[in-house]
Amino acid sequence: MTDFQVEVRVTPRRGILDPQGSAVRGALRSLGFAGVGEVHVGRLIVFPVEAESEDAAAERVEAMCRQLLANPVTEDFDVRVTAPAAA
Amino acid sequence: MTDFQVEVRVTPRRGILDPQGSAVRGALRSLGFAGVGEVHVGRLIVFPVEAESEDAAAERVEAMCRQLLANPVTEDFDVRVTAPAAA
């Protein structure tokens, strides 16, 4: 078993209202930052996970996303195995 | 002026307590996912911004981070200009 470093990106599904993104955009505008387009705010979850291989690591983390890390109704997720974690 | 797509990663500073990460790790363990190391939960903020150049875009977004997007006491941020946004 090897430790793999994984990165999960959870983002609001396109087309679904993103009130946090709208609030950030409005706040940036109030601060004088013009020229900012539609803002999307998601979560970035990073951790090491033990697995037999990179593929097995990705598969386990996808199961974690479906069960806990993402809301399947409103969010999309993307799993990246970035590297074998340092021993 | 060109639209650049930017990605901001805001993460809890190493060494500072990350209660959300600990909660996620505990919940994964309760669900039967063993072999998960320390979990860090951050934010991923994605938007297009108008600027003269890639460097100018990164500089403006760093100013946004210092003023609004990140908490300088407890969080680190990382700005990536991923591409000129599609016209």
Backbone of each chain as nested JSON, in Angstrom:
{
  "chains": [
    {"id": "A", "residues": [
      {"number": 1, "name": "MET", "atoms": {"N": [0.845, -1.199, 0.0], "CA": [0.0, 0.0, 0.0], "C": [0.88, 1.25, 0.0]}},
      {"number": 2, "name": "THR", "atoms": {"N": [0.514, 2.177, -0.844], "CA": [1.263, 3.43, -0.94], "C": [0.322, 4.569, -0.547]}},
      {"number": 3, "name": "ASP", "atoms": {"N": [0.894, 5.642, -0.04], "CA": [0.104, 6.839, 0.236], "C": [0.079, 7.712, -1.015]}},
      {"number": 4, "name": "PHE", "atoms": {"N": [-1.103, 8.034, -1.504], "CA": [-1.217, 8.945, -2.644], "C": [-1.831, 10.26, -2.161]}},
      {"number": 5, "name": "GLN", "atoms": {"N": [-1.252, 11.349, -2.646], "CA": [-1.819, 12.666, -2.322], "C": [-2.959, 12.936, -3.303]}},
      {"number": 6, "name": "VAL", "atoms": {"N": [-4.141, 13.247, -2.789], "CA": [-5.251, 13.515, -3.704], "C": [-5.816, 14.911, -3.462]}},
      {"number": 7, "name": "GLU", "atoms": {"N": [-6.422, 15.433, -4.517], "CA": [-7.015, 16.76, -4.483], "C": [-8.418, 16.628, -5.063]}},
      {"number": 8, "name": "VAL", "atoms": {"N": [-9.413, 17.053, -4.295], "CA": [-10.797, 16.989, -4.755], "C": [-11.291, 18.417, -4.943]}},
      {"number": 9, "name": "ARG", "atoms": {"N": [-11.827, 18.696, -6.118], "CA": [-12.393, 20.014, -6.395], "C": [-13.895, 19.845, -6.496]}},
      {"number": 10, "name": "VAL", "atoms": {"N": [-14.615, 20.518, -5.6], "CA": [-16.072, 20.435, -5.596], "C": [-16.599, 21.799, -6.017]}},
      {"number": 11, "name": "THR", "atoms": {"N": [-17.352, 21.837, -7.105], "CA": [-17.807, 23.13, -7.627], "C": [-19.314, 23.12, -7.835]}},
      {"number": 12, "name": "PRO", "atoms": {"N": [-19.96, 24.276, -7.658], "CA": [-21.4, 24.337, -7.903], "C": [-21.662, 23.977, -9.357]}},
      {"number": 13, "name": "ARG", "atoms": {"N": [-22.661, 23.167, -9.601], "CA": [-22.963, 22.763, -10.976], "C": [-23.366, 23.993, -11.79]}},
      {"number": 14, "name": "ARG", "atoms": {"N": [-22.867, 24.073, -13.019], "CA": [-23.209, 25.193, -13.912], "C": [-24.724, 25.271, -14.076]}},
      {"number": 15, "name": "GLY", "atoms": {"N": [-25.251, 26.468, -14.056], "CA": [-26.68, 26.638, -14.268], "C": [-27.451, 26.663, -12.966]}},
      {"number": 16, "name": "ILE", "atoms": {"N": [-26.801, 26.186, -11.895], "CA": [-27.455, 26.254, -10.585], "C": [-27.025, 27.561, -9.925]}},
      {"number": 17, "name": "LEU", "atoms": {"N": [-27.96, 28.226, -9.265], "CA": [-27.689, 29.503, -8.611], "C": [-26.504, 29.362, -7.656]}},
      {"number": 18, "name": "ASP", "atoms": {"N": [-25.552, 30.289, -7.726], "CA": [-24.386, 30.245, -6.851], "C": [-24.373, 31.537, -6.035]}},
      {"number": 19, "name": "PRO", "atoms": {"N": [-25.149, 31.593, -4.949], "CA": [-25.282, 32.853, -4.205], "C": [-23.963, 33.314, -3.594]}},
      {"number": 20, "name": "GLN", "atoms": {"N": [-23.093, 32.378, -3.214], "CA": [-21.815, 32.767, -2.634], "C": [-20.953, 33.466, -3.701]}},
      {"number": 21, "name": "GLY", "atoms": {"N": [-20.983, 32.911, -4.907], "CA": [-20.248, 33.533, -6.001], "C": [-20.763, 34.93, -6.313]}},
      {"number": 22, "name": "SER", "atoms": {"N": [-22.088, 35.09, -6.328], "CA": [-22.664, 36.41, -6.604], "C": [-22.276, 37.402, -5.525]}},
      {"number": 23, "name": "ALA", "atoms": {"N": [-22.256, 36.935, -4.271], "CA": [-21.901, 37.829, -3.168], "C": [-20.456, 38.278, -3.287]}},
      {"number": 24, "name": "VAL", "atoms": {"N": [-19.571, 37.351, -3.658], "CA": [-18.152, 37.701, -3.803], "C": [-17.986, 38.71, -4.937]}},
      {"number": 25, "name": "ARG", "atoms": {"N": [-18.695, 38.475, -6.046], "CA": [-18.588, 39.396, -7.179], "C": [-19.046, 40.8, -6.783]}},
      {"number": 26, "name": "GLY", "atoms": {"N": [-20.166, 40.86, -6.06], "CA": [-20.682, 42.151, -5.608], "C": [-19.711, 42.844, -4.672]}},
      {"number": 27, "name": "ALA", "atoms": {"N": [-19.105, 42.07, -3.77], "CA": [-18.173, 42.659, -2.804], "C": [-16.929, 43.174, -3.51]}},
      {"number": 28, "name": "LEU", "atoms": {"N": [-16.44, 42.429, -4.522], "CA": [-15.266, 42.892, -5.279], "C": [-15.588, 44.202, -5.984]}},
      {"number": 29, "name": "ARG", "atoms": {"N": [-16.797, 44.269, -6.551], "CA": [-17.195, 45.494, -7.252], "C": [-17.242, 46.669, -6.273]}},
      {"number": 30, "name": "SER", "atoms": {"N": [-17.809, 46.438, -5.07], "CA": [-17.878, 47.511, -4.068], "C": [-16.494, 47.992, -3.673]}},
      {"number": 31, "name": "LEU", "atoms": {"N": [-15.513, 47.092, -3.723], "CA": [-14.15, 47.468, -3.353], "C": [-13.422, 48.171, -4.505]}},
      {"number": 32, "name": "GLY", "atoms": {"N": [-14.099, 48.299, -5.653], "CA": [-13.49, 49.011, -6.768], "C": [-12.834, 48.117, -7.802]}},
      {"number": 33, "name": "PHE", "atoms": {"N": [-13.0, 46.807, -7.681], "CA": [-12.44, 45.91, -8.692], "C": [-13.456, 45.726, -9.811]}},
      {"number": 34, "name": "ALA", "atoms": {"N": [-13.243, 46.416, -10.914], "CA": [-14.146, 46.298, -12.063], "C": [-13.671, 45.172, -12.971]}},
      {"number": 35, "name": "GLY", "atoms": {"N": [-14.489, 44.817, -13.94], "CA": [-14.054, 43.857, -14.958], "C": [-13.97, 42.428, -14.471]}},
      {"number": 36, "name": "VAL", "atoms": {"N": [-14.708, 42.12, -13.396], "CA": [-14.73, 40.747, -12.897], "C": [-16.014, 40.075, -13.387]}},
      {"number": 37, "name": "GLY", "atoms": {"N": [-15.878, 38.93, -14.029], "CA": [-17.035, 38.203, -14.549], "C": [-17.707, 37.359, -13.487]}},
      {"number": 38, "name": "GLU", "atoms": {"N": [-18.473, 36.368, -13.937], "CA": [-19.217, 35.517, -13.015], "C": [-18.242, 34.742, -12.111]}},
      {"number": 39, "name": "VAL", "atoms": {"N": [-18.5, 34.769, -10.796], "CA": [-17.6, 34.129, -9.838], "C": [-18.219, 32.815, -9.357]}},
      {"number": 40, "name": "HIS", "atoms": {"N": [-17.406, 31.769, -9.322], "CA": [-17.853, 30.486, -8.778], "C": [-16.994, 30.124, -7.586]}},
      {"number": 41, "name": "VAL", "atoms": {"N": [-17.653, 29.801, -6.476], "CA": [-16.918, 29.434, -5.268], "C": [-17.147, 27.963, -4.984]}},
      {"number": 42, "name": "GLY", "atoms": {"N": [-16.071, 27.22, -4.906], "CA": [-16.164, 25.793, -4.603], "C": [-15.257, 25.437, -3.436]}},
      {"number": 43, "name": "ARG", "atoms": {"N": [-15.127, 24.142, -3.187], "CA": [-14.261, 23.673, -2.108], "C": [-13.094, 22.882, -2.689]}},
      {"number": 44, "name": "LEU", "atoms": {"N": [-11.99, 22.972, -1.968], "CA": [-10.789, 22.251, -2.364], "C": [-10.426, 21.376, -1.175]}},
      {"number": 45, "name": "ILE", "atoms": {"N": [-10.435, 20.067, -1.358], "CA": [-10.192, 19.15, -0.241], "C": [-8.955, 18.325, -0.587]}},
      {"number": 46, "name": "VAL", "atoms": {"N": [-7.954, 18.396, 0.269], "CA": [-6.656, 17.791, -0.025], "C": [-6.293, 16.84, 1.103]}},
      {"number": 47, "name": "PHE", "atoms": {"N": [-5.894, 15.614, 0.764], "CA": [-5.463, 14.668, 1.799], "C": [-4.711, 13.5, 1.174]}},
      {"number": 48, "name": "PRO", "atoms": {"N": [-3.923, 12.772, 1.988], "CA": [-3.281, 11.561, 1.508], "C": [-4.183, 10.364, 1.783]}},
      {"number": 49, "name": "VAL", "atoms": {"N": [-4.165, 9.406, 0.862], "CA": [-4.98, 8.209, 1.055], "C": [-4.148, 6.985, 0.664]}},
      {"number": 50, "name": "GLU", "atoms": {"N": [-4.283, 5.921, 1.45], "CA": [-3.568, 4.663, 1.167], "C": [-4.299, 3.885, 0.096]}},
      {"number": 51, "name": "ALA", "atoms": {"N": [-3.564, 3.382, -0.895], "CA": [-4.188, 2.539, -1.908], "C": [-3.118, 1.722, -2.615]}},
      {"number": 52, "name": "GLU", "atoms": {"N": [-3.571, 0.728, -3.367], "CA": [-2.673, -0.189, -4.088], "C": [-2.031, 0.513, -5.282]}},
      {"number": 53, "name": "SER", "atoms": {"N": [-2.808, 1.397, -5.916], "CA": [-2.332, 2.042, -7.143], "C": [-3.021, 3.396, -7.283]}},
      {"number": 54, "name": "GLU", "atoms": {"N": [-2.557, 4.17, -8.247], "CA": [-3.145, 5.476, -8.489], "C": [-4.626, 5.336, -8.865]}},
      {"number": 55, "name": "ASP", "atoms": {"N": [-4.929, 4.373, -9.711], "CA": [-6.318, 4.148, -10.123], "C": [-7.193, 3.754, -8.944]}},
      {"number": 56, "name": "ALA", "atoms": {"N": [-6.663, 2.889, -8.087], "CA": [-7.435, 2.453, -6.912], "C": [-7.676, 3.645, -5.982]}},
      {"number": 57, "name": "ALA", "atoms": {"N": [-6.666, 4.527, -5.866], "CA": [-6.821, 5.718, -5.027], "C": [-7.946, 6.595, -5.581]}},
      {"number": 58, "name": "ALA", "atoms": {"N": [-7.927, 6.837, -6.887], "CA": [-8.944, 7.696, -7.506], "C": [-10.338, 7.101, -7.309]}},
      {"number": 59, "name": "GLU", "atoms": {"N": [-10.432, 5.784, -7.444], "CA": [-11.73, 5.117, -7.296], "C": [-12.278, 5.248, -5.865]}},
      {"number": 60, "name": "ARG", "atoms": {"N": [-11.389, 5.07, -4.883], "CA": [-11.83, 5.195, -3.489], "C": [-12.289, 6.619, -3.212]}},
      {"number": 61, "name": "VAL", "atoms": {"N": [-11.547, 7.597, -3.737], "CA": [-11.876, 8.989, -3.438], "C": [-13.181, 9.379, -4.143]}},
      {"number": 62, "name": "GLU", "atoms": {"N": [-13.43, 8.813, -5.328], "CA": [-14.723, 9.083, -5.98], "C": [-15.882, 8.552, -5.14]}},
      {"number": 63, "name": "ALA", "atoms": {"N": [-15.677, 7.396, -4.526], "CA": [-16.711, 6.863, -3.627], "C": [-16.926, 7.816, -2.441]}},
      {"number": 64, "name": "MET", "atoms": {"N": [-15.831, 8.366, -1.912], "CA": [-15.946, 9.33, -0.794], "C": [-16.738, 10.562, -1.227]}},
      {"number": 65, "name": "CYS", "atoms": {"N": [-16.507, 11.01, -2.46], "CA": [-17.214, 12.187, -2.972], "C": [-18.709, 11.904, -3.046]}},
      {"number": 66, "name": "ARG", "atoms": {"N": [-19.066, 10.735, -3.595], "CA": [-20.485, 10.413, -3.75], "C": [-21.169, 10.288, -2.389]}},
      {"number": 67, "name": "GLN", "atoms": {"N": [-20.422, 9.796, -1.381], "CA": [-21.042, 9.553, -0.084], "C": [-20.97, 10.736, 0.87]}},
      {"number": 68, "name": "LEU", "atoms": {"N": [-19.963, 11.575, 0.724], "CA": [-19.786, 12.61, 1.75], "C": [-19.319, 13.97, 1.217]}},
      {"number": 69, "name": "LEU", "atoms": {"N": [-18.323, 13.967, 0.341], "CA": [-17.619, 15.219, 0.076], "C": [-18.386, 16.187, -0.819]}},
      {"number": 70, "name": "ALA", "atoms": {"N": [-19.249, 15.661, -1.697], "CA": [-19.986, 16.543, -2.606], "C": [-21.486, 16.29, -2.466]}},
      {"number": 71, "name": "ASN", "atoms": {"N": [-22.261, 17.292, -2.767], "CA": [-23.715, 17.143, -2.822], "C": [-24.074, 16.81, -4.276]}},
      {"number": 72, "name": "PRO", "atoms": {"N": [-24.516, 15.587, -4.534], "CA": [-24.706, 15.174, -5.933], "C": [-25.821, 15.932, -6.651]}},
      {"number": 73, "name": "VAL", "atoms": {"N": [-26.679, 16.61, -5.9], "CA": [-27.787, 17.336, -6.535], "C": [-27.314, 18.677, -7.105]}},
      {"number": 74, "name": "THR", "atoms": {"N": [-26.412, 19.325, -6.392], "CA": [-26.062, 20.694, -6.781], "C": [-24.598, 20.883, -7.159]}},
      {"number": 75, "name": "GLU", "atoms": {"N": [-23.778, 19.847, -6.932], "CA": [-22.338, 20.064, -7.126], "C": [-21.71, 19.019, -8.046]}},
      {"number": 76, "name": "ASP", "atoms": {"N": [-20.665, 19.43, -8.723], "CA": [-19.827, 18.502, -9.481], "C": [-18.522, 18.314, -8.718]}},
      {"number": 77, "name": "PHE", "atoms": {"N": [-17.901, 17.159, -8.905], "CA": [-16.579, 16.992, -8.29], "C": [-15.588, 16.462, -9.308]}},
      {"number": 78, "name": "ASP", "atoms": {"N": [-14.323, 16.691, -8.992], "CA": [-13.236, 16.299, -9.879], "C": [-12.109, 15.828, -8.956]}},
      {"number": 79, "name": "VAL", "atoms": {"N": [-11.658, 14.596, -9.172], "CA": [-10.619, 14.011, -8.316], "C": [-9.31, 13.993, -9.08]}},
      {"number": 80, "name": "ARG", "atoms": {"N": [-8.239, 14.488, -8.456], "CA": [-6.91, 14.408, -9.069], "C": [-5.947, 13.751, -8.094]}},
      {"number": 81, "name": "VAL", "atoms": {"N": [-5.296, 12.706, -8.54], "CA": [-4.226, 12.119, -7.735], "C": [-2.979, 12.872, -8.131]}},
      {"number": 82, "name": "THR", "atoms": {"N": [-2.441, 13.689, -7.213], "CA": [-1.375, 14.596, -7.625], "C": [0.001, 13.941, -7.533]}},
      {"number": 83, "name": "ALA", "atoms": {"N": [0.211, 13.022, -6.583], "CA": [1.53, 12.398, -6.443], "C": [1.472, 11.332, -5.382]}},
      {"number": 84, "name": "PRO", "atoms": {"N": [2.4, 10.389, -5.431], "CA": [2.569, 9.552, -4.248], "C": [2.998, 10.483, -3.121]}},
      {"number": 85, "name": "ALA", "atoms": {"N": [2.308, 10.453, -1.983], "CA": [2.662, 11.335, -0.873], "C": [4.071, 10.995, -0.397]}},
      {"number": 86, "name": "ALA", "atoms": {"N": [4.79, 12.001, 0.06], "CA": [6.137, 11.776, 0.602], "C": [6.051, 10.778, 1.754]}},
      {"number": 87, "name": "ALA", "atoms": {"N": [6.999, 9.844, 1.827], "CA": [6.963, 8.807, 2.884], "C": [7.293, 9.441, 4.236]}}
    ]},
    {"id": "B", "residues": [
      {"number": 1, "name": "MET", "atoms": {"N": [-7.724, 45.311, -23.6], "CA": [-8.023, 44.515, -22.39], "C": [-8.516, 43.135, -22.793]}},
      {"number": 2, "name": "THR", "atoms": {"N": [-7.992, 42.134, -22.16], "CA": [-8.366, 40.748, -22.431], "C": [-8.979, 40.168, -21.158]}},
      {"number": 3, "name": "ASP", "atoms": {"N": [-9.864, 39.21, -21.347], "CA": [-10.405, 38.494, -20.19], "C": [-9.506, 37.302, -19.889]}},
      {"number": 4, "name": "PHE", "atoms": {"N": [-9.014, 37.23, -18.675], "CA": [-8.212, 36.07, -18.258], "C": [-9.009, 35.253, -17.242]}},
      {"number": 5, "name": "GLN", "atoms": {"N": [-8.964, 33.945, -17.41], "CA": [-9.614, 33.066, -16.441], "C": [-8.641, 32.851, -15.284]}},
      {"number": 6, "name": "VAL", "atoms": {"N": [-9.075, 33.113, -14.07], "CA": [-8.176, 32.918, -12.935], "C": [-8.786, 31.943, -11.936]}},
      {"number": 7, "name": "GLU", "atoms": {"N": [-7.889, 31.323, -11.197], "CA": [-8.268, 30.339, -10.189], "C": [-7.523, 30.711, -8.919]}},
      {"number": 8, "name": "VAL", "atoms": {"N": [-8.267, 30.899, -7.83], "CA": [-7.658, 31.233, -6.549], "C": [-7.877, 30.067, -5.607]}},
      {"number": 9, "name": "ARG", "atoms": {"N": [-6.794, 29.58, -5.011], "CA": [-6.88, 28.5, -4.039], "C": [-6.569, 29.083, -2.683]}},
      {"number": 10, "name": "VAL", "atoms": {"N": [-7.538, 29.033, -1.772], "CA": [-7.352, 29.558, -0.423], "C": [-7.327, 28.373, 0.521]}},
      {"number": 11, "name": "THR", "atoms": {"N": [-6.218, 28.205, 1.249], "CA": [-6.084, 27.019, 2.107], "C": [-5.719, 27.439, 3.518]}},
      {"number": 12, "name": "PRO", "atoms": {"N": [-6.181, 26.671, 4.515], "CA": [-5.79, 26.993, 5.887], "C": [-4.277, 26.895, 6.007]}},
      {"number": 13, "name": "ARG", "atoms": {"N": [-3.678, 27.852, 6.686], "CA": [-2.219, 27.847, 6.832], "C": [-1.789, 26.609, 7.619]}},
      {"number": 14, "name": "ARG", "atoms": {"N": [-0.717, 25.968, 7.153], "CA": [-0.183, 24.796, 7.851], "C": [0.125, 25.144, 9.308]}},
      {"number": 15, "name": "GLY", "atoms": {"N": [-0.221, 24.251, 10.218], "CA": [0.083, 24.475, 11.62], "C": [-1.063, 25.133, 12.351]}},
      {"number": 16, "name": "ILE", "atoms": {"N": [-2.007, 25.708, 11.585], "CA": [-3.185, 26.282, 12.232], "C": [-4.269, 25.211, 12.254]}},
      {"number": 17, "name": "LEU", "atoms": {"N": [-4.984, 25.135, 13.363], "CA": [-6.043, 24.139, 13.533], "C": [-7.03, 24.219, 12.372]}},
      {"number": 18, "name": "ASP", "atoms": {"N": [-7.361, 23.056, 11.789], "CA": [-8.297, 23.021, 10.669], "C": [-9.485, 22.143, 11.081]}},
      {"number": 19, "name": "PRO", "atoms": {"N": [-10.437, 22.719, 11.83], "CA": [-11.523, 21.901, 12.385], "C": [-12.387, 21.273, 11.303]}},
      {"number": 20, "name": "GLN", "atoms": {"N": [-12.548, 21.971, 10.168], "CA": [-13.361, 21.405, 9.092], "C": [-12.666, 20.162, 8.524]}},
      {"number": 21, "name": "GLY", "atoms": {"N": [-11.355, 20.24, 8.358], "CA": [-10.594, 19.089, 7.873], "C": [-10.69, 17.911, 8.832]}},
      {"number": 22, "name": "SER", "atoms": {"N": [-10.565, 18.193, 10.129], "CA": [-10.661, 17.108, 11.118], "C": [-12.036, 16.47, 11.089]}},
      {"number": 23, "name": "ALA", "atoms": {"N": [-13.081, 17.291, 10.928], "CA": [-14.442, 16.764, 10.885], "C": [-14.636, 15.867, 9.67]}},
      {"number": 24, "name": "VAL", "atoms": {"N": [-14.097, 16.288, 8.533], "CA": [-14.218, 15.475, 7.31], "C": [-13.49, 14.148, 7.492]}},
      {"number": 25, "name": "ARG", "atoms": {"N": [-12.288, 14.206, 8.062], "CA": [-11.522, 12.979, 8.275], "C": [-12.291, 12.018, 9.188]}},
      {"number": 26, "name": "GLY", "atoms": {"N": [-12.854, 12.554, 10.276], "CA": [-13.631, 11.715, 11.193], "C": [-14.843, 11.109, 10.507]}},
      {"number": 27, "name": "ALA", "atoms": {"N": [-15.516, 11.904, 9.677], "CA": [-16.717, 11.413, 8.995], "C": [-16.356, 10.326, 7.99]}},
      {"number": 28, "name": "LEU", "atoms": {"N": [-15.239, 10.493, 7.296], "CA": [-14.802, 9.457, 6.34], "C": [-14.517, 8.16, 7.087]}},
      {"number": 29, "name": "ARG", "atoms": {"N": [-13.863, 8.287, 8.232], "CA": [-13.548, 7.092, 9.019], "C": [-14.832, 6.396, 9.466]}},
      {"number": 30, "name": "SER", "atoms": {"N": [-15.823, 7.181, 9.924], "CA": [-17.106, 6.588, 10.358], "C": [-17.78, 5.85, 9.214]}},
      {"number": 31, "name": "LEU", "atoms": {"N": [-17.56, 6.323, 7.977], "CA": [-18.174, 5.68, 6.812], "C": [-17.386, 4.453, 6.358]}},
      {"number": 32, "name": "GLY", "atoms": {"N": [-16.283, 4.164, 7.052], "CA": [-15.524, 2.959, 6.71], "C": [-14.338, 3.194, 5.792]}},
      {"number": 33, "name": "PHE", "atoms": {"N": [-14.017, 4.463, 5.519], "CA": [-12.849, 4.741, 4.686], "C": [-11.621, 4.849, 5.579]}},
      {"number": 34, "name": "ALA", "atoms": {"N": [-10.817, 3.791, 5.595], "CA": [-9.603, 3.795, 6.412], "C": [-8.449, 4.348, 5.579]}},
      {"number": 35, "name": "GLY", "atoms": {"N": [-7.315, 4.593, 6.218], "CA": [-6.11, 4.982, 5.486], "C": [-6.143, 6.386, 4.931]}},
      {"number": 36, "name": "VAL", "atoms": {"N": [-6.959, 7.249, 5.528], "CA": [-7.004, 8.644, 5.09], "C": [-6.181, 9.481, 6.067]}},
      {"number": 37, "name": "GLY", "atoms": {"N": [-5.239, 10.251, 5.56], "CA": [-4.388, 11.076, 6.408], "C": [-5.048, 12.394, 6.752]}},
      {"number": 38, "name": "GLU", "atoms": {"N": [-4.229, 13.365, 7.124], "CA": [-4.731, 14.671, 7.542], "C": [-5.452, 15.361, 6.376]}},
      {"number": 39, "name": "VAL", "atoms": {"N": [-6.667, 15.845, 6.629], "CA": [-7.481, 16.452, 5.575], "C": [-7.443, 17.973, 5.718]}},
      {"number": 40, "name": "HIS", "atoms": {"N": [-7.237, 18.658, 4.602], "CA": [-7.295, 20.117, 4.598], "C": [-8.406, 20.574, 3.665]}},
      {"number": 41, "name": "VAL", "atoms": {"N": [-9.262, 21.438, 4.175], "CA": [-10.377, 21.937, 3.361], "C": [-10.154, 23.414, 3.087]}},
      {"number": 42, "name": "GLY", "atoms": {"N": [-10.124, 23.753, 1.834], "CA": [-9.953, 25.142, 1.45], "C": [-11.035, 25.58, 0.485]}},
      {"number": 43, "name": "ARG", "atoms": {"N": [-10.884, 26.773, -0.078], "CA": [-11.856, 27.277, -1.055], "C": [-11.189, 27.415, -2.414]}},
      {"number": 44, "name": "LEU", "atoms": {"N": [-12.019, 27.239, -3.425], "CA": [-11.555, 27.364, -4.796], "C": [-12.443, 28.427, -5.43]}},
      {"number": 45, "name": "ILE", "atoms": {"N": [-11.856, 29.537, -5.861], "CA": [-12.644, 30.645, -6.387], "C": [-12.201, 30.876, -7.826]}},
      {"number": 46, "name": "VAL", "atoms": {"N": [-13.154, 30.777, -8.748], "CA": [-12.835, 30.808, -10.174], "C": [-13.64, 31.922, -10.84]}},
      {"number": 47, "name": "PHE", "atoms": {"N": [-12.972, 32.761, -11.616], "CA": [-13.697, 33.813, -12.336], "C": [-12.832, 34.405, -13.44]}},
      {"number": 48, "name": "PRO", "atoms": {"N": [-13.462, 35.07, -14.413], "CA": [-12.689, 35.788, -15.424], "C": [-12.486, 37.23, -14.98]}},
      {"number": 49, "name": "VAL", "atoms": {"N": [-11.32, 37.77, -15.316], "CA": [-11.026, 39.15, -14.95], "C": [-10.369, 39.847, -16.147]}},
      {"number": 50, "name": "GLU", "atoms": {"N": [-10.744, 41.096, -16.363], "CA": [-10.167, 41.888, -17.46], "C": [-8.829, 42.463, -17.042]}},
      {"number": 51, "name": "ALA", "atoms": {"N": [-7.836, 42.33, -17.899], "CA": [-6.536, 42.939, -17.596], "C": [-5.746, 43.097, -18.882]}},
      {"number": 52, "name": "GLU", "atoms": {"N": [-4.652, 43.871, -18.785], "CA": [-3.803, 44.151, -19.944], "C": [-2.977, 42.922, -20.325]}},
      {"number": 53, "name": "SER", "atoms": {"N": [-2.554, 42.163, -19.3], "CA": [-1.654, 41.036, -19.53], "C": [-1.878, 40.01, -18.427]}},
      {"number": 54, "name": "GLU", "atoms": {"N": [-1.268, 38.843, -18.613], "CA": [-1.369, 37.79, -17.615], "C": [-0.808, 38.256, -16.269]}},
      {"number": 55, "name": "ASP", "atoms": {"N": [0.331, 38.93, -16.308], "CA": [0.945, 39.418, -15.072], "C": [0.061, 40.436, -14.376]}},
      {"number": 56, "name": "ALA", "atoms": {"N": [-0.546, 41.326, -15.171], "CA": [-1.415, 42.339, -14.587], "C": [-2.638, 41.673, -13.961]}},
      {"number": 57, "name": "ALA", "atoms": {"N": [-3.15, 40.621, -14.605], "CA": [-4.292, 39.902, -14.058], "C": [-3.923, 39.285, -12.708]}},
      {"number": 58, "name": "ALA", "atoms": {"N": [-2.766, 38.622, -12.648], "CA": [-2.337, 37.973, -11.4], "C": [-2.178, 39.01, -10.292]}},
      {"number": 59, "name": "GLU", "atoms": {"N": [-1.625, 40.165, -10.652], "CA": [-1.397, 41.209, -9.653], "C": [-2.723, 41.74, -9.092]}},
      {"number": 60, "name": "ARG", "atoms": {"N": [-3.69, 41.964, -9.988], "CA": [-4.994, 42.46, -9.519], "C": [-5.661, 41.431, -8.618]}},
      {"number": 61, "name": "VAL", "atoms": {"N": [-5.558, 40.157, -8.987], "CA": [-6.235, 39.126, -8.203], "C": [-5.551, 38.951, -6.846]}},
      {"number": 62, "name": "GLU", "atoms": {"N": [-4.225, 39.14, -6.806], "CA": [-3.55, 39.077, -5.51], "C": [-4.043, 40.198, -4.591]}},
      {"number": 63, "name": "ALA", "atoms": {"N": [-4.283, 41.37, -5.159], "CA": [-4.839, 42.466, -4.361], "C": [-6.23, 42.09, -3.849]}},
      {"number": 64, "name": "MET", "atoms": {"N": [-7.039, 41.426, -4.695], "CA": [-8.374, 40.982, -4.264], "C": [-8.264, 39.992, -3.103]}},
      {"number": 65, "name": "CYS", "atoms": {"N": [-7.268, 39.107, -3.172], "CA": [-7.077, 38.118, -2.106], "C": [-6.76, 38.809, -0.79]}},
      {"number": 66, "name": "ARG", "atoms": {"N": [-5.83, 39.781, -0.857], "CA": [-5.422, 40.46, 0.369], "C": [-6.586, 41.234, 0.975]}},
      {"number": 67, "name": "GLN", "atoms": {"N": [-7.458, 41.79, 0.11], "CA": [-8.542, 42.632, 0.622], "C": [-9.812, 41.88, 0.952]}},
      {"number": 68, "name": "LEU", "atoms": {"N": [-10.074, 40.766, 0.276], "CA": [-11.379, 40.128, 0.458], "C": [-11.356, 38.606, 0.475]}},
      {"number": 69, "name": "LEU", "atoms": {"N": [-10.636, 37.99, -0.462], "CA": [-10.867, 36.566, -0.707], "C": [-10.246, 35.65, 0.347]}},
      {"number": 70, "name": "ALA", "atoms": {"N": [-9.145, 36.093, 0.96], "CA": [-8.487, 35.237, 1.949], "C": [-8.369, 35.984, 3.273]}},
      {"number": 71, "name": "ASN", "atoms": {"N": [-8.322, 35.231, 4.35], "CA": [-8.057, 35.806, 5.667], "C": [-6.552, 35.723, 5.899]}},
      {"number": 72, "name": "PRO", "atoms": {"N": [-5.865, 36.891, 5.91], "CA": [-4.395, 36.85, 5.942], "C": [-3.832, 36.271, 7.24]}},
      {"number": 73, "name": "VAL", "atoms": {"N": [-4.644, 36.197, 8.282], "CA": [-4.149, 35.69, 9.57], "C": [-4.092, 34.161, 9.568]}},
      {"number": 74, "name": "THR", "atoms": {"N": [-5.068, 33.529, 8.925], "CA": [-5.17, 32.074, 9.057], "C": [-5.049, 31.322, 7.732]}},
      {"number": 75, "name": "GLU", "atoms": {"N": [-5.026, 32.058, 6.625], "CA": [-5.071, 31.355, 5.339], "C": [-3.955, 31.789, 4.397]}},
      {"number": 76, "name": "ASP", "atoms": {"N": [-3.56, 30.849, 3.544], "CA": [-2.65, 31.147, 2.448], "C": [-3.447, 31.163, 1.154]}},
      {"number": 77, "name": "PHE", "atoms": {"N": [-2.98, 31.935, 0.174], "CA": [-3.659, 31.872, -1.117], "C": [-2.647, 31.691, -2.24]}},
      {"number": 78, "name": "ASP", "atoms": {"N": [-3.156, 31.186, -3.329], "CA": [-2.335, 30.891, -4.491], "C": [-3.175, 31.265, -5.712]}},
      {"number": 79, "name": "VAL", "atoms": {"N": [-2.652, 32.153, -6.556], "CA": [-3.393, 32.636, -7.724], "C": [-2.822, 31.983, -8.975]}},
      {"number": 80, "name": "ARG", "atoms": {"N": [-3.672, 31.414, -9.813], "CA": [-3.224, 30.866, -11.09], "C": [-4.049, 31.46, -12.212]}},
      {"number": 81, "name": "VAL", "atoms": {"N": [-3.375, 32.048, -13.174], "CA": [-4.066, 32.498, -14.37], "C": [-4.068, 31.294, -15.297]}},
      {"number": 82, "name": "THR", "atoms": {"N": [-5.26, 30.709, -15.529], "CA": [-5.272, 29.429, -16.239], "C": [-5.316, 29.614, -17.75]}},
      {"number": 83, "name": "ALA", "atoms": {"N": [-5.926, 30.672, -18.249], "CA": [-6.027, 30.843, -19.696], "C": [-6.699, 32.171, -19.997]}},
      {"number": 84, "name": "PRO", "atoms": {"N": [-6.458, 32.724, -21.189], "CA": [-7.329, 33.801, -21.615], "C": [-8.726, 33.21, -21.713]}},
      {"number": 85, "name": "ALA", "atoms": {"N": [-9.708, 33.843, -21.07], "CA": [-11.073, 33.318, -21.107], "C": [-11.573, 33.316, -22.547]}},
      {"number": 86, "name": "ALA", "atoms": {"N": [-12.434, 32.377, -22.885], "CA": [-13.024, 32.327, -24.225], "C": [-13.799, 33.621, -24.459]}},
      {"number": 87, "name": "ALA", "atoms": {"N": [-13.695, 34.18, -25.643], "CA": [-14.38, 35.443, -25.947], "C": [-15.878, 35.243, -26.039]}}
    ]}
  ]
}
